[in-house]
Amino acid sequence: MPAERDRDRGGRPKNARPRDELGRPLPRGAANAVPEEAPAATPEEALQRGIEHFNAGRFFQAHEAWEEGWHPSPEPERDFWQGLTQLAVGLTHRQRGNAHGAMTLLRRGAKKLRTYGDEHMGVSLAPLVAFADDAIERIEAGGTAAPLDTPTVERRNG
């Protein structure tokens, strides 16, 4: 009889396998390359944690943090969180060498973020959307090795 699956606070199944720094599963029992973080206590904490990971180039970890804000958020906010998450996943796909996945997720993320204008929740979105559009063109032309000028996520504390 299989063991009961681990579940998160919302009851969704979690993958208990350890992960490498790009989020790829490692063999069971391997050392986890991604330190496990305690769940964010608030959406504010999830947003800030994701920004810190993103700005440090830890896109898989940024996606994990932003998912904590996305899943429980009310409908008007879901696309904001999902857009940020998709940008981070797009860059994770690029790091893994998956050009198609990178372009697809960058495109989806930018589309969602565009609906919020230049800024939302204090986050400057215009540079992120412009970056995603440019990254898609560069990856299409030069693959995942194409150089990108990844922006710093700027947030006005307010």
Secondary structure, 3 states (H helix, E strand, C coil): CCCCCCECCCCCECCCCCECCCCCECCCCCCCCCCCCCCCCCHHHHHHHHHHHHHCCCHHHHHHHHHHHHCCCCHHHHHHHHHHHHHHHHHHHHHHCCHHHHHHHHHHHHHHHHCCCCEECCEECHHHHHHHHHHHHHHHHHHHHCCCCCCCCCECCC
